[in-house]
Amino acid sequence: MNTDLVIRNARIYTQWQPMPWVEAIAVWRGRVMALGNDADALSWIGNGTKVIDLHGALVLPGFADAHIHFYDLALRRSQVSLQQVSSLENLLSTLHSYAVDLPPGAWLLGYGWDESRWPEPRFPTRYDLDSAVGDRPALIWRADLHAAVADSAALSAAGIGPGTRDPESGVIDRDERGVPTGVLREAAITLVKKAVPPHDGTKMASNLRAVASELHELGIVSVHDQRLGDTVSEGAEALRLYTDLSKSGKLLMRVSCNFEPARLDDLIGAGIRSGFGDEWVRVGHVKLFADGSLGAHTAWMMEPYDDDPGDYGVSVSSPEELAEIIREAHQHGISASVHAIGDRAVREVLDIFETVFESGSPRPPSAPHRIEHVMAVQPEDIPRLGKLGIVASIQPIHCVDDMVKVERLWGKRGANTYRFKSLKEAGAVLASGSDAPVADPDPLLGIHAAVTRQDKDGYPHGGWYPDERLTVAEAVGSYTLGPAFAVGEANHRGRLTPGYLADFVALDRNIFTIPPQEIADARVTMTVIGGEVVFRDGV
């Protein structure tokens, strides 16, 4: 038999029902050629075949991250990380130290701060940033990317003053005199982002390759690249760069690239539908926003936040606007990916999809529509995702990251959040991701969170709303076959079966048999994409 690669002496979970577990796999020209036991492997080895003995290690289909800001991760490599700052004072000292090494006049850009973890849990202001960086323009994003703070120089560069109106779907925080505080929420961030000098294309290409290499070490072979709510033309820039790098063999990552709605007419005019592209880079969904985030108090809720009786969150895009865009996209074969965190946002989006489907559009997209996050959902809305065929794009790691915050801001409504098991049992396809750089992109941390609903230290005992835990097989499926289904590619990737893409990973332990709490300690030892070993521990 003519083969390029044979993996033998392994415990291979194929996620293919006729042969769910095998010991060996043969690869030819980037695809799975044969599966069987270890004795079968001997007949697959020929001249030039690379043979890898895994000594009983667990092999899984390659992980996909169904919700990651891939392009943004590359941008962040040229910015200062604020994810570990422990107080406002620590934040300001970090900014000051970073600013010292920047060229005169260069913008200081940062990301990842989370005031809810500080002793004094308040947002920084322009004046705080001014004290740290002087007259240098600075813009720093909150961890959830739904709020940011600009200093006085950045506000001035963007032309923002007391007379500046809030943009549609955005908020400029102001003091009692009406003067902007520097805090920007949702689309208001765009006002300052437009003033930031353009990034260097060569540097971005290098950053993307570095990010892909880091993801390979986590077993990630495919990403669904999400757009931020404050982007203007990032989708087109990202697709162009992904395509150029892929064709030159410099980006070994399968990418489904989403677009902002401003590009929808361009896609329609060019006759491009979801799925256009090849097995490496494809056009994904049009990315829309129904609301904001929990931490920024912009998730749109049916009942007010527990700490503010008058606050129901924010409808970032009106239901009427969302309906118009989704209907137009649907009719032209373009799928919609809608960010919805609050229970009001989720219900409104489901209502829109239901109405669009009832209109009987003759051209359904090749990939299903999806709701990103589905964080809070009323019990009566859970069956609607499965009934309508809407993918639940979830981020299990957010469950353990947010549980304390949910209890503080939503109280007993925590029972309606992160309903993984209920959504699956009601027929929804789960596609898991990380939301990186908002959270850690390690899929094994996500699988651990989905299976235990506990943090790495085992809190809370027994799990947070434990009835919503997934099995290990269900969690693995949400990082493999679920994401493939979500972009219309379940017919050739997401499982290991003859003819499918040879994307798989090996782990240092069997997560199906170890105590669930130990899944967080598991590590990837090998990653293979299209039959090529792109990462091997110690090699």
C-alpha positions in Angstrom: 0.0 0.0 0.0 1.3 3.5 -0.9 1.2 5.6 2.2 2.9 8.8 3.5 2.4 8.4 7.2 1.4 5.5 9.5 0.5 6.0 13.2 0.6 2.7 15.1 0.4 1.3 18.6 -2.1 4.1 19.6 -5.5 4.4 21.2 -7.3 6.3 18.4 -10.8 7.7 19.0 -12.1 8.2 15.5 -15.5 9.6 16.3 -16.7 7.4 13.4 -19.4 5.0 14.6 -18.6 1.8 12.7 -15.0 1.9 14.1 -15.0 4.3 17.1 -11.7 3.0 18.4 -8.7 1.7 16.4 -5.0 1.2 17.0 -3.5 2.5 13.7 -4.2 5.0 11.0 -2.7 5.4 7.5 -2.4 8.7 5.7 -1.9 9.4 2.0 -1.9 12.8 0.3 -3.2 14.6 3.4 -6.2 12.3 4.0 -7.0 9.3 6.0 -6.5 6.2 3.9 -7.1 3.3 6.3 -7.9 2.5 9.9 -7.4 -0.8 11.8 -5.5 -2.6 14.5 -1.7 -2.6 15.0 -1.2 -5.7 13.0 -2.9 -4.1 10.0 -0.4 -1.3 10.1 2.4 -3.5 9.0 0.8 -4.0 5.6 0.4 -0.2 5.1 4.2 0.5 5.4 6.1 0.9 2.2 9.2 2.7 0.9 9.1 6.3 2.1 6.4 5.8 4.7 7.0 7.7 7.9 6.0 5.5 10.8 5.3 6.8 14.3 4.9 4.5 17.2 2.8 6.3 19.9 3.3 3.6 22.6 -0.4 3.5 23.5 -1.1 7.2 23.6 -4.6 8.6 23.0 -5.2 10.1 19.5 -8.2 12.4 18.8 -9.4 14.2 15.7 -7.7 17.6 15.6 -9.2 20.4 17.7 -11.0 23.3 16.2 -11.6 26.6 17.9 -15.1 27.7 16.8 -14.8 31.2 18.3 -11.4 32.8 18.3 -10.1 36.2 17.3 -7.3 34.8 15.2 -6.4 38.0 13.4 -6.8 40.0 16.6 -4.4 37.6 18.4 -1.7 38.5 15.8 -2.4 42.2 16.4 -2.1 41.7 20.1 1.5 40.4 19.8 2.5 44.0 19.1 0.6 45.3 22.1 1.1 45.2 25.9 -0.7 42.4 27.7 -2.7 43.5 30.8 -4.2 40.2 31.6 -2.2 39.6 34.8 -2.4 43.1 36.3 -3.8 42.8 39.8 -4.9 46.4 40.6 -5.3 49.8 39.0 -1.9 50.8 40.4 -0.4 47.8 38.8 -2.0 48.6 35.5 -0.7 52.1 35.4 2.9 51.0 36.4 2.8 48.4 33.6 1.7 51.0 31.1 4.3 53.5 32.2 7.1 50.9 31.9 5.9 49.8 28.4 5.6 53.4 27.2 9.2 54.2 28.0 10.5 51.9 25.3 8.1 53.1 22.6 9.3 55.6 19.9 8.2 59.2 20.4 4.6 59.7 19.3 3.8 56.0 18.9 0.5 54.8 20.1 0.4 52.6 23.2 -2.1 49.8 22.7 -3.0 47.2 25.3 -5.5 44.5 26.1 -6.8 42.2 28.8 -7.5 44.2 31.9 -10.3 43.1 34.1 -11.3 45.5 36.9 -13.6 43.0 38.6 -10.5 41.2 39.9 -9.0 44.3 41.5 -9.3 45.4 45.1 -11.0 48.5 43.9 -13.2 47.2 41.0 -13.6 50.3 38.9 -12.8 51.1 35.3 -9.7 53.2 34.6 -10.3 56.7 33.1 -8.5 58.9 30.7 -6.9 60.7 33.6 -5.5 57.5 35.1 -3.9 56.8 31.7 -2.7 60.3 31.3 -0.8 60.0 34.6 1.0 56.9 33.3 1.8 57.7 29.7 1.7 61.5 29.5 0.8 63.0 26.2 1.3 59.7 24.3 -2.0 58.4 22.7 -3.1 55.2 24.4 -6.0 52.8 23.9 -6.5 49.7 26.1 -9.2 47.1 25.7 -11.0 45.4 28.6 -10.6 41.6 28.7 -14.0 41.0 27.1 -13.2 43.4 24.2 -16.6 45.1 24.6 -15.1 48.1 26.5 -11.9 50.1 26.2 -10.3 53.2 27.7 -8.6 56.0 25.8 -6.4 58.7 27.2 -6.7 62.4 26.5 -4.3 62.3 23.6 -6.2 59.4 21.9 -9.6 61.1 22.4 -8.2 64.3 20.9 -6.7 62.4 17.9 -10.2 60.9 17.3 -11.9 64.3 17.7 -13.9 63.2 20.7 -15.1 65.9 23.1 -18.1 67.0 25.1 -20.1 67.7 22.0 -19.4 64.3 20.4 -22.6 62.2 20.1 -22.7 58.5 21.1 -22.4 56.5 17.9 -25.2 54.1 17.0 -24.7 50.9 19.1 -22.1 52.5 21.3 -21.7 54.5 24.4 -19.1 57.2 25.4 -19.1 57.4 29.2 -19.2 61.0 30.5 -18.8 62.7 33.9 -21.4 64.9 35.6 -20.3 67.8 33.3 -20.7 65.8 30.1 -17.0 65.4 29.5 -15.9 62.0 28.2 -14.2 59.9 30.9 -12.2 57.9 28.3 -14.4 54.8 28.8 -15.8 53.6 25.5 -18.3 50.8 25.1 -19.2 48.7 22.1 -19.1 50.7 18.8 -17.8 53.8 20.5 -14.4 52.1 20.5 -14.3 52.4 16.7 -14.2 56.2 16.9 -10.7 56.0 18.5 -9.6 52.8 16.7 -10.0 54.6 13.3 -7.4 57.1 14.5 -4.8 54.4 15.2 -2.1 54.3 12.5 -2.3 51.2 10.2 -0.4 48.2 11.2 2.6 46.8 9.3 1.6 44.0 6.9 4.9 42.2 7.1 4.8 42.2 10.9 1.2 40.9 10.8 2.2 38.0 8.6 5.0 37.1 11.0 2.7 37.4 14.0 0.1 35.2 12.3 2.6 32.5 11.8 3.7 32.7 15.4 0.1 32.5 16.6 -0.5 29.5 14.4 2.6 27.8 15.8 1.4 28.4 19.4 -2.0 27.0 18.6 -0.4 23.9 17.0 1.1 23.2 20.5 -2.5 23.1 21.8 -3.7 20.7 19.2 -5.6 23.3 17.2 -5.8 22.6 13.5 -8.7 24.8 12.5 -10.1 28.2 13.6 -13.3 30.2 13.0 -11.9 33.7 12.9 -14.4 36.1 14.5 -14.7 39.8 13.9 -14.8 42.3 16.8 -17.7 44.6 17.2 -15.5 47.7 16.6 -14.0 46.5 13.3 -14.4 48.4 10.1 -12.7 46.4 7.3 -10.8 43.8 9.2 -12.4 40.8 7.5 -11.2 41.7 4.0 -7.7 42.4 5.3 -7.6 39.2 7.2 -8.8 37.0 4.3 -6.3 38.5 1.9 -3.4 37.9 4.3 -4.6 34.3 5.2 -4.9 33.5 1.5 -1.5 34.9 0.6 0.2 33.0 3.4 -1.7 29.8 2.7 -0.8 29.7 -1.0 2.9 30.2 -0.1 2.7 27.4 2.4 3.5 29.7 5.3 0.3 29.3 7.3 -0.6 25.7 8.2 -4.0 26.4 9.8 -7.5 25.9 8.4 -9.3 29.2 8.6 -13.0 30.1 8.3 -13.0 33.9 8.0 -16.0 35.9 9.2 -16.9 39.3 7.8 -18.4 42.4 9.3 -21.8 43.4 7.8 -20.3 46.4 6.0 -18.8 43.9 3.6 -22.0 42.0 2.9 -22.9 43.9 -0.3 -19.4 43.3 -1.6 -19.8 39.5 -1.0 -23.2 39.4 -2.6 -22.1 41.5 -5.6 -19.2 39.2 -6.2 -21.4 36.1 -6.0 -19.5 34.8 -3.0 -21.3 32.5 -0.5 -20.3 31.0 2.8 -17.9 28.1 2.1 -16.2 29.8 -0.8 -12.5 28.9 -0.8 -10.5 25.7 -0.4 -9.7 23.3 2.5 -7.3 25.9 4.0 -9.0 29.3 3.8 -12.8 29.8 3.4 -15.4 32.5 3.6 -17.3 31.9 6.8 -20.3 33.9 8.2 -21.3 37.5 8.4 -20.7 38.5 12.1 -23.4 40.4 13.8 -24.0 41.7 17.4 -27.2 41.6 19.3 -25.7 42.8 22.6 -22.5 43.2 24.5 -21.0 41.4 27.5 -21.7 40.6 31.1 -18.7 42.4 32.5 -19.4 45.6 30.6 -23.0 45.5 31.7 -24.0 45.5 28.0 -25.5 41.9 27.8 -29.2 42.5 26.9 -31.4 41.0 29.6 -35.1 40.4 30.1 -34.7 41.4 33.8 -32.3 44.1 35.2 -28.9 43.4 36.6 -29.0 42.6 40.3 -26.6 45.5 41.2 -28.5 48.1 39.1 -32.4 47.8 39.0 -32.5 50.2 36.0 -29.9 48.4 33.9 -31.1 45.8 31.3 -28.0 45.9 29.2 -27.7 47.2 25.6 -29.2 46.2 22.3 -26.1 46.8 20.2 -28.0 46.3 16.9 -31.7 46.8 16.8 -33.8 43.6 16.0 -35.0 45.4 12.9 -31.5 46.0 11.7 -30.4 42.4 12.5 -33.5 41.0 10.7 -32.8 43.0 7.6 -29.1 41.9 7.4 -29.8 38.2 8.2 -32.6 38.0 5.6 -30.4 39.5 2.9 -27.5 37.3 3.8 -29.7 34.2 3.9 -31.2 34.9 0.5 -27.8 35.0 -1.0 -26.3 31.9 0.6 -24.3 33.7 3.3 -24.7 32.4 6.9 -25.1 34.6 9.9 -23.1 34.4 13.1 -24.8 36.4 15.8 -23.3 37.4 19.1 -25.9 37.1 21.8 -25.1 36.7 25.5 -28.2 38.0 27.4 -31.4 36.0 27.5 -33.3 38.9 25.8 -30.7 39.0 23.0 -30.9 35.2 22.5 -34.7 35.3 22.3 -34.7 38.2 19.8 -32.2 36.5 17.6 -34.2 33.2 17.6 -37.3 35.2 16.7 -35.5 36.7 13.7 -34.3 33.4 12.4 -37.7 31.9 12.8 -39.2 34.7 10.8 -36.5 34.4 8.1 -37.0 30.7 7.7 -40.8 31.1 7.5 -40.3 33.4 4.5 -39.3 30.4 2.5 -36.0 31.7 1.1 -35.0 29.5 -1.9 -31.2 29.7 -1.2 -30.3 28.5 2.2 -26.6 28.9 3.1 -24.2 25.9 2.8 -23.3 26.4 6.4 -25.9 26.7 9.2 -26.6 30.0 11.0 -25.3 30.2 14.5 -25.5 32.1 17.8 -22.3 33.0 19.5 -22.1 32.4 23.2 -25.8 31.6 24.0 -24.7 32.4 27.6 -28.1 33.2 29.2 -31.1 31.5 27.7 -34.6 31.1 29.1 -35.8 27.4 29.4 -38.5 27.8 26.8 -36.0 29.0 24.2 -33.6 26.1 24.6 -35.5 23.7 22.2 -35.7 26.4 19.6 -32.1 26.2 18.5 -32.3 22.5 17.7 -35.7 22.9 16.0 -34.4 25.8 13.8 -31.1 24.1 13.1 -29.1 27.0 14.8 -25.6 26.0 15.9 -24.8 26.9 19.6 -21.3 28.3 19.4 -20.2 28.0 23.1 -17.1 28.7 25.1 -16.9 26.3 28.0 -14.0 28.0 29.6 -16.1 31.1 30.1 -18.4 29.1 32.3 -15.8 28.7 35.1 -14.3 32.2 34.4 -17.7 33.9 34.8 -19.5 31.9 37.5 -18.6 34.2 40.4 -19.5 37.3 38.3 -22.8 35.7 37.2 -23.8 35.1 40.8 -23.0 38.7 41.6 -24.7 40.4 38.7 -27.5 37.9 37.8 -28.0 36.0 41.0 -30.4 33.1 40.7 -30.5 33.5 36.9 -27.2 31.7 36.9 -29.4 28.6 36.5 -30.1 29.8 33.0 -26.5 30.3 31.9 -24.2 28.0 30.0 -26.8 25.3 29.5 -24.5 23.0 27.6 -26.2 19.7 28.3 -29.7 21.1 27.9 -28.9 22.6 24.5 -27.4 19.3 23.3 -30.3 17.2 24.6 -32.7 19.5 22.8 -31.0 18.8 19.5 -28.6 21.8 19.1 -25.2 21.1 17.6 -22.5 22.4 20.0 -19.4 24.0 18.5 -16.9 25.0 21.2 -14.2 27.6 21.2 -12.3 29.9 23.5 -12.9 33.5 22.5 -9.2 34.1 22.7 -7.6 36.5 23.5 -10.6 36.9 26.0 -9.8 33.5 27.4 -7.1 30.8 27.3 -7.3 29.0 23.9 -6.3 25.6 25.3 -9.1 23.2 24.2 -8.2 20.8 27.1 -9.1 23.5 29.6 -12.4 24.0 27.8 -13.1 20.2 27.8 -12.2 20.2 31.5 -14.7 23.1 32.1 -17.4 21.4 30.1 -17.0 18.1 31.9 -16.6 19.3 35.5 -18.0 22.9 35.6 -15.3 23.6 38.1 -12.1 25.7 38.0 -8.7 24.0 38.0 -8.7 24.1 41.8 -11.9 22.1 42.0 -14.2 25.0 42.9 -17.1 24.7 43.5 -17.4 21.3 45.0 -19.5 19.1 42.8 -19.6 21.6 40.0 -21.5 24.8 39.2 -25.0 23.7 38.2 -23.6 20.2 37.6 -26.7 19.0 35.7 -25.3 20.9 32.7 -22.0 18.9 32.6 -21.1 17.2 29.3 -19.5 13.8 29.0 -15.9 13.6 27.8 -17.1 12.3 24.4 -19.6 15.1 24.1 -17.1 17.7 25.0 -14.5 16.3 22.6 -17.2 16.3 19.9 -17.9 19.9 20.5 -14.2 20.7 19.6 -14.0 18.5 16.6 -17.1 17.4 14.7 -19.3 20.3 16.0 -17.1 23.0 14.6 -16.8 21.2 11.2 -20.6 21.0 11.0 -20.8 24.7 11.9 -18.9 25.7 8.8 -20.5 23.1 6.5 -17.5 20.8 6.4 -18.6 17.8 8.5 -18.4 15.7 5.3 -14.6 15.8 5.2 -13.2 16.7 8.6 -14.0 16.6 12.3 -13.6 12.8 12.6 -11.1 10.2 11.5 -12.5 8.1 8.7 -11.2 7.1 5.2 -11.3 10.1 2.9 -11.4 12.7 5.6 -8.6 15.2 6.2 -5.8 13.7 8.2 -5.9 16.2 11.1 -5.3 14.7 14.5 -3.6 15.1 17.9 -1.9 12.9 20.4 -2.2 13.5 24.2 0.0 12.6 27.1 -2.8 10.8 28.9 -6.2 9.3 28.2 -8.8 11.9 29.1 -11.6 9.3 28.8 -10.2 7.2 31.8 -8.4 9.6 34.1 -10.4 11.5 36.9 -12.2 14.4 35.2 -10.4 17.0 37.4 -7.1 15.9 35.8 -8.1 16.8 32.3 -6.9 20.3 32.9 -3.4 18.9 33.3 -3.4 17.0 30.1 -1.1 18.1 27.3 -0.8 17.7 23.6 2.3 15.8 22.5 1.8 15.8 18.7 -0.3 17.7 16.2 -0.8 16.6 12.6 -2.5 18.7 9.9 -3.1 17.2 6.5 -0.8 14.4 7.3 2.1 16.7 8.2 3.5 16.8 11.8 3.4 20.5 12.7 4.2 19.9 16.4 5.8 17.2 18.4 6.7 17.6 22.0 10.5 17.5 22.5 11.2 17.5 18.7 
